[in-house]
């Protein structure tokens, strides 16, 4: 079992950057695939990025490709989402999640953090 806590959200101007962190408890962090999702008001939670156990394989939603980078440090039990060139449409609550499957589907992730708000102003 793993517990996840996100941090690093906030208010940023369009074109700016933020780095989100996802701290995990438990000694099994390295055995989970990690994903990042986001949910804007009135919209469904959607996939943003994912990373495999070692960090050697990643994938991204088309809307963030080239701007966001997902990474992890298994020694620190932490996953990261570096977000550059932020746009107003990136405004959402961002969640990290852990899964035993390599998937972009919400239902594949059994462990979720509480979320962190990212607001991008014009």
N, C-alpha and C positions, 0 to 999 in steps of 0.2 A: 504494500500500500504506500501511497505517496501523497503528501499534502503540498499544495502549491500556493505561493504568495507572489503576486505581481507588484511591481513598483516602477516608478519612473515616468508616469504619465504627467500631463500638465497642459498648460496653455502655451501655444507657440504660433508665431506668425507663418503665413504661407511661405514656403521656401526654406523654412528652418528644419532643424533636426531634433530628434529625441531618441534616447535609448531606453527601452523597456527591459526590465530584469524579471526573471521568474525563479524564485528561490524554492528549492524542493527539500522536503524533509525525507528522512529514510535513506537506507544504504543501497537502495535498488535503483536510484535515479538513472544510472548508466544503462539500465536494461530497457528503458522506455524510449519509444519514439516521442518527440515533443512537437507540439503544434501550437501555432498562434491563430486565433480567430478574432473577429471583431463584430460588434453589433451596434449599428446606428439606430437612433430613435425611429420606431415604427417599422424597422426592417428585421429580417432574419439574421441570425448569427452566421457569418460567412468565413470560410477558410481564407487565411492570409499567407501562412508559410509553415513549413515543417522541416524537421531535421532528423536524421537517423541517429543510431546509438553513438557512433564515433564522431559525428559531425562532418563526415566526409561526403554525405549526400544531402542535398536540400532541394526543395521545390517551392514555387511561389505562385500565388494568384497573378493573373495577367495584369491586374490593376496596380500591382506594387512592384512588379519585376523591374529590376534595374535601379530601384530606389530604396528598397528594404533589404536587409541582410539578417538572416537568422544564424545564430551560433550557439555553442554550448561549451561549458567548462565542467566536465564531470568531476574533477577534483574539488570544485566548489559547489557542486550540486545546483548549478545555475544555468538557465538558458537565457538568451538575449534576443532582442529584436531591435536592430539599428534601423531607424527610419530617417531617411534623408529626403530633401526636396518635398516636404510635406505639402499637401493640398487640402483645401477645405473639405473635399469629399472623403478625406481620411479621418475626419472627426467621428469618433465612436468610442465605445468601451472595448478595450482590448483584453482578451483572455488568453492565458496559456493553458495547455492541456497535455496530458500524458496518455499514451496508448501503447498497447502491445502489438498493434497492427500499423502497417505503413499505409496511411489512408488520409484523404482530405475530407472525409465525412464526419460530421459532428458526432454521430452515434458510435463511432469507433473509439472515441476518447472517453475513458471511464473516470478520469480525474481532472478536475478543473480548479483554477484559481478563482478569486472573488472578482477579478477584473480591475482595470485601471483606466481612468478617463483620459482620453486624448482629445484636445480641442484645438483646431487649427483655424486661426482668424485670418481675415483678408488683409 
